[in-house]
Amino acid sequence: MAKRASPTPMVFAHYMLIMQPKNGDYTDDINLAKEAGIDAFAVNYGGWNVDWTQHEAQLEKFYKTAEQLDFHLFISVDTTSVKTPDMIIKLSNAHATSPARLKIEGNIVLSSFQTDPPAWDWQKDVVDKINSPVLLLSGTLSDNAEALFSDDIPGAGPFTWIHPWTTAEKEHSTDVALASQRDRKGKLWMAGLAPWFFIHLNKDKNWAQAQDDKIFLDRWSSLLTLRPNFIEIVTWNDWSESSYIGPPDGATPATTDVYWGSTDHIAFRSLSKAFISAFKAGQDSVTVDTADEGVYMFYRRQPAISVGSSDPLPLPLGATYLKDEVFIVSLLSAPAEVTLVSGDSAPISWTAPAGLWKTSYPWTFGAQALRARRGNLVIADKVGPAIVAQLDKYDGNVVAF
C-alpha cells in the first residue's frame, strides 16, 4: 500500500455528552479547550440510562454553541449503548454540513469508543450509507498492532486505548509496534491517553489504574517520540472514572455516588497545553517559555490500601499497585529551587532543571505544600488538601494542581 500523506497533527478530548455542564452551557468548556490547544471534542454519544430524545437535543445545542465559538466536534459512538447503525447514520448526515463538524481532508470524522467490536460492519453498514465522505477512526482495546492495521480492517486507522492491567512498559512496547505498523501500512493512528483512573461505584465498578503516575505523564512524553497522527485525551469530563481534565464546577452528575468527582484537576489541563504545543510543533520533548512556567503536584488524600471507615465496598482492584507518594512535575524555562513540605516532615528541596521534570517523594500525613522560586521570582506557592489515615469512603482520585 502506498504511504498516505499525513494530515496536520491534532489533539482531541473525549467529551461525555451524558455528563452535562452547568446549566447545559458548553461555552466555558469550549473556551478552556481552545485555550489548551485542543482542536475538537470527540463527543461520546450514548451511555447508561440514556434518554435518546434528550441526548439528540443536547448534541444539537452543542453543535450550535461550537459554531458560534469557531470550534469543532465529531461523534464518538459509545457502542456499549448504541446497538444499531441507524442512529449513527442519522446523526452523521444531520450534522455533516455544520461548520462545527470536524473534517480532515474534506472527510467528516467519525470514531467510536468500544470494549468489544460492534454487531455491524463499519464500512458496509455505516460508512457506505453516510451521505458524505468519512474518515473513520474506530476504537479498539486490542494490542495486536499487525491486525489493527490490516487491509481487512475498514477505516483510515484505529483509535487505540490503554490496557488497564498492562504495565506502562508493556503499553509502551505496544505503542512502538503500533507506530511501526502505521508507517508500514500507510494508515493513520489515533492514540488515547488519560489522567489516573479511579471508580468506586459498586462491586462491578471498583478499580484503580495500575499504571499510576505513568499513565499520563510518562505516556505523553512517549507519544511525543512515537508521533501518532492524532491524540485523544480521555476524558474532558468523566467525573465518575476520575479521568477528567475539565473543571467539575456545577456539572452533572453531582451526586453522592460520585463523591470523588469534584477534585481539582487543573494541573492535567496545564500540562496538556505544554504537551499539545510540542506535539503540534513536531517536537519530541517539551520546551517552556517563561510565561508558561509552572510546578504541579499530584497525590491521593489517603493511603492506597486504606479501606473507608464506613465504606460498604472493598479496596478497588489495582489499589495495591498504587504508590503513596507526592508526584511533582515542573515545567521551567530555566532551573529553579523547589521545596516540598509534606505534613510535619522537614522540608525537602532540590534544584529542578529546565524543561519538563518529574520526581516523587513519600508523603507524610497532613497538608502538602509546594513552593518554587528562581531568585526573587515566585513560580509556585500552593498548599493542597491534607492526606489522612482514613476517609469515610475510599477516594482514589488524585489531587492535581
C-alpha positions in Angstrom: 0.0 0.0 0.0 1.3 3.5 -0.9 2.1 5.6 2.1 -0.7 8.0 2.9 0.2 11.7 3.3 -0.1 12.5 7.0 -2.6 15.2 7.9 -1.9 18.0 10.3 -1.4 16.7 13.8 -4.4 17.3 16.0 -5.4 16.7 19.6 -8.9 16.0 20.7 -10.6 15.5 24.1 -13.3 12.9 24.8 -16.5 14.6 26.0 -19.2 12.7 27.8 -22.4 14.2 26.5 -24.4 12.4 29.2 -22.5 14.4 31.8 -23.8 17.9 31.2 -22.0 21.2 32.1 -23.5 23.7 34.5 -26.9 25.0 33.1 -26.3 22.9 30.0 -24.0 25.6 28.6 -20.9 24.4 26.7 -19.3 27.8 26.3 -16.8 27.6 29.2 -15.7 24.0 28.3 -15.1 25.0 24.6 -13.1 28.1 25.6 -11.0 26.3 28.0 -10.3 23.5 25.5 -9.3 26.1 22.8 -7.0 27.7 25.4 -5.3 24.4 26.0 -4.8 23.9 22.2 -7.4 21.1 21.8 -8.8 21.1 18.3 -12.1 19.3 18.8 -14.3 17.4 21.3 -14.9 13.7 20.4 -18.5 13.7 21.7 -19.3 10.4 23.4 -22.8 9.6 22.1 -24.5 7.1 24.4 -24.0 5.9 27.9 -26.1 4.4 30.7 -29.8 5.1 31.1 -29.9 7.5 28.1 -33.0 9.5 27.1 -32.2 9.4 23.4 -34.6 12.3 22.5 -32.9 14.5 25.1 -29.5 13.2 24.1 -30.1 14.3 20.5 -31.3 17.7 21.6 -28.1 18.1 23.7 -26.0 17.3 20.7 -27.8 19.8 18.6 -27.2 22.5 21.2 -23.6 21.5 21.4 -23.1 22.0 17.7 -24.8 25.4 17.7 -22.5 26.6 20.5 -19.4 25.2 18.8 -20.5 27.0 15.6 -20.7 30.3 17.5 -17.3 29.8 19.1 -15.4 28.5 16.0 -14.8 25.1 17.5 -15.2 21.6 16.2 -16.9 18.4 17.2 -17.1 14.8 16.0 -19.1 11.8 17.1 -17.5 9.1 19.1 -20.1 6.3 19.1 -20.5 4.6 22.5 -21.0 1.1 21.2 -21.9 -0.2 24.7 -25.3 1.5 24.4 -25.7 2.3 20.7 -26.8 -1.0 19.3 -27.8 -0.3 15.7 -26.1 1.7 12.9 -29.2 3.6 12.0 -28.6 6.2 14.8 -25.0 6.7 13.7 -26.0 7.3 10.1 -28.8 9.7 11.1 -26.5 11.8 13.3 -23.7 11.9 10.8 -26.0 13.1 8.0 -27.8 15.6 10.2 -24.6 17.5 11.2 -22.4 16.8 8.1 -22.7 20.4 6.8 -22.3 22.1 10.2 -19.2 24.4 10.2 -18.5 22.9 13.6 -18.3 19.3 12.3 -14.6 18.3 12.2 -13.4 17.5 8.7 -10.0 16.2 7.8 -9.0 16.5 4.2 -12.7 17.0 3.3 -13.9 14.0 5.2 -16.2 14.1 8.2 -14.5 12.4 11.2 -16.3 9.5 12.9 -14.9 7.5 15.8 -16.1 5.1 18.4 -15.4 4.0 22.0 -15.9 0.3 22.5 -14.9 -2.6 24.7 -15.9 -5.2 22.1 -16.4 -5.0 18.3 -20.0 -3.9 17.5 -22.5 -6.1 15.7 -22.3 -4.2 12.5 -19.7 -3.8 9.7 -18.4 -0.3 9.9 -17.8 0.0 6.2 -20.9 -1.7 4.7 -23.4 -0.8 7.4 -22.3 2.7 8.4 -19.7 4.5 6.2 -21.2 3.5 2.9 -24.6 4.8 4.0 -23.5 8.3 5.1 -24.0 11.0 2.6 -20.5 12.5 3.0 -17.0 11.1 2.7 -16.0 9.7 6.1 -12.6 9.4 7.9 -13.3 6.5 10.3 -11.1 6.0 13.4 -12.9 3.2 15.2 -11.9 2.5 18.8 -10.3 -0.7 20.0 -8.8 -2.3 23.1 -6.7 -4.8 21.0 -3.0 -4.7 21.4 -2.4 -6.7 18.2 -0.7 -4.0 16.1 -0.4 -6.0 12.9 -4.1 -7.0 12.9 -5.3 -3.4 13.7 -3.5 -2.1 10.6 -4.6 -5.0 8.4 -6.1 -4.1 5.0 -9.2 -6.1 6.1 -10.0 -3.6 8.8 -12.2 -0.8 7.5 -11.5 2.9 8.1 -8.5 5.2 8.0 -6.9 3.6 11.0 -7.5 2.6 14.7 -8.2 4.7 17.8 -6.2 2.7 20.3 -6.9 2.8 24.0 -4.8 1.9 27.1 -5.0 -1.5 28.6 -5.9 -1.2 32.3 -3.9 -4.1 33.7 -0.9 -3.8 31.5 2.3 -2.3 32.8 3.5 1.1 31.5 6.5 -0.6 29.9 4.3 -3.1 28.1 2.0 -0.3 27.0 5.0 1.5 25.5 6.0 -1.7 23.6 2.5 -1.9 22.2 2.7 1.7 21.1 6.0 1.2 19.4 4.5 -1.7 17.4 1.5 0.4 16.5 3.7 3.2 15.2 5.8 0.8 13.2 2.7 -0.8 11.6 1.2 2.6 10.9 4.3 3.6 9.0 4.5 0.2 7.2 0.8 0.1 6.1 0.4 3.8 5.4 -2.7 4.3 7.6 -3.5 6.7 10.4 -3.3 6.2 14.1 -5.1 8.0 16.9 -3.7 7.2 20.3 -5.6 7.7 23.6 -4.2 8.9 26.9 -5.7 9.8 30.2 -5.2 11.0 33.7 -5.2 8.5 36.6 -8.4 6.3 36.5 -10.4 5.5 39.6 -14.0 4.4 40.2 -15.8 3.1 43.3 -19.4 2.8 42.5 -20.3 -0.8 43.1 -18.9 -4.3 43.2 -18.6 -4.3 39.4 -17.2 -0.8 39.0 -14.5 -0.7 41.7 -11.0 -0.3 40.3 -7.9 1.9 40.1 -5.4 2.3 37.2 -2.4 0.1 37.9 0.0 2.2 35.8 -0.4 5.0 38.4 1.5 8.2 37.5 2.9 6.7 34.3 -0.5 6.6 32.6 -0.5 10.3 31.9 2.9 12.0 32.4 5.2 9.3 31.0 2.7 8.4 28.2 2.6 12.0 27.0 6.4 12.0 26.7 6.3 8.6 24.9 3.8 9.7 22.4 5.8 12.8 21.5 8.5 10.5 20.2 6.2 8.0 18.5 4.2 10.6 16.7 0.7 9.3 16.3 -1.3 11.3 13.8 -3.8 12.3 16.4 -4.1 12.1 20.2 -7.3 11.9 22.1 -7.3 12.8 25.8 -9.8 10.6 27.6 -11.6 12.5 29.0 -12.7 16.1 29.4 -15.5 15.3 31.8 -15.9 11.8 33.0 -16.2 12.6 36.7 -17.3 9.0 37.6 -14.0 7.5 36.4 -11.8 10.4 37.6 -10.3 10.8 34.2 -11.3 14.4 33.6 -9.1 17.4 32.7 -12.0 19.8 32.6 -13.4 21.8 35.6 -16.1 19.9 37.5 -17.8 23.0 39.0 -21.5 22.7 38.8 -21.5 19.8 36.3 -23.7 16.7 36.5 -23.9 14.1 37.8 -23.3 15.9 41.1 -24.5 13.0 43.1 -23.3 11.4 46.4 -22.5 8.3 44.3 -19.6 10.1 42.7 -18.3 11.9 45.8 -14.8 11.8 44.4 -15.6 13.6 41.2 -15.2 17.2 42.3 -11.4 17.1 43.0 -9.4 19.8 41.2 -7.6 18.5 38.1 -6.3 21.8 36.7 -2.8 20.6 36.5 -3.7 17.9 33.9 -5.0 20.7 31.7 -2.0 22.9 32.2 0.4 20.1 31.5 -1.6 19.0 28.4 -1.3 22.5 27.0 2.5 22.2 27.0 2.5 18.7 25.6 0.0 19.7 22.9 2.1 22.6 21.8 5.1 20.3 21.5 3.2 17.6 19.7 1.8 20.0 17.1 5.3 21.5 16.5 6.7 18.1 15.8 9.0 18.2 18.9 10.0 15.1 20.8 10.2 17.0 24.1 8.6 19.9 25.8 10.1 23.4 25.6 8.9 26.0 28.1 8.6 29.8 27.8 8.8 31.9 30.9 5.1 32.8 30.6 4.1 29.1 30.7 6.2 28.0 33.7 4.6 26.1 36.5 5.2 23.4 39.1 2.5 21.0 40.0 1.8 18.2 42.4 -0.3 15.1 42.3 -1.3 12.8 45.2 -4.2 10.9 46.8 -5.7 12.1 50.0 -5.4 8.7 51.7 -3.2 5.7 51.7 -3.7 3.4 48.7 -4.7 0.4 50.8 -6.8 2.2 53.5 -10.4 1.0 53.4 -13.0 3.7 54.2 -14.4 3.7 57.8 -18.0 3.4 56.6 -17.4 2.0 53.1 -19.5 -0.9 52.0 -17.1 -1.8 49.2 -13.7 -3.4 49.5 -10.4 -1.9 48.2 -10.5 -1.1 44.4 -9.0 -3.6 42.1 -5.4 -2.4 41.4 -5.1 -0.4 44.6 -2.0 -2.5 45.7 -0.1 -1.1 42.6 -0.6 2.5 43.7 2.2 4.4 45.4 1.8 6.6 48.5 3.9 9.4 47.1 3.6 13.0 46.1 4.5 13.4 42.4 5.9 16.8 41.5 6.1 17.9 37.9 8.0 21.1 36.9 7.8 23.0 33.6 10.6 25.5 33.7 12.4 27.8 31.2 15.5 27.7 33.5 16.4 25.9 36.7 14.6 26.8 39.9 14.6 25.9 43.5 11.6 23.7 44.5 10.6 22.8 48.1 8.0 20.3 49.2 6.7 20.3 52.8 4.7 17.1 53.4 2.7 17.2 56.6 5.0 17.9 59.6 8.1 16.5 57.9 11.2 18.6 57.3 11.2 20.5 54.0 12.7 18.7 51.0 14.4 21.0 48.5 16.0 20.4 45.1 17.0 22.3 42.0 14.6 21.4 39.2 16.2 21.6 35.7 14.8 23.5 32.7 12.2 21.8 30.7 9.9 19.0 31.9 10.9 17.2 35.0 9.1 14.7 37.3 10.1 13.4 40.7 8.3 12.0 43.7 8.7 11.6 47.5 6.8 9.5 50.1 4.3 11.7 51.8 3.6 12.3 55.5 0.0 12.8 56.8 -1.2 16.4 56.8 -1.3 19.3 54.3 1.0 19.2 51.3 2.9 22.5 50.5 4.8 23.2 47.3 7.0 26.2 46.6 9.2 27.1 43.6 11.3 30.2 43.0 14.1 31.5 40.9 15.8 34.3 42.8 13.1 36.8 43.7 10.6 35.2 41.1 8.0 33.1 42.8 6.9 30.4 40.3 4.6 28.4 42.6 3.4 28.7 46.2 0.5 26.4 47.0 -0.9 24.2 49.7 -3.1 21.2 48.9 -5.6 19.3 50.9 -4.4 17.2 53.8 -3.6 13.5 53.5 -5.3 11.5 56.3 -5.0 7.9 57.5 -8.6 7.0 56.7 -11.6 8.6 55.0 -15.3 7.7 55.4 -15.2 6.2 51.9 -12.3 5.3 49.8 -11.1 8.0 47.5 -8.5 7.1 44.8 -8.9 10.2 42.8 -5.8 12.4 42.7 -5.4 16.0 43.7 -3.8 17.6 40.6 -2.9 21.3 40.9 
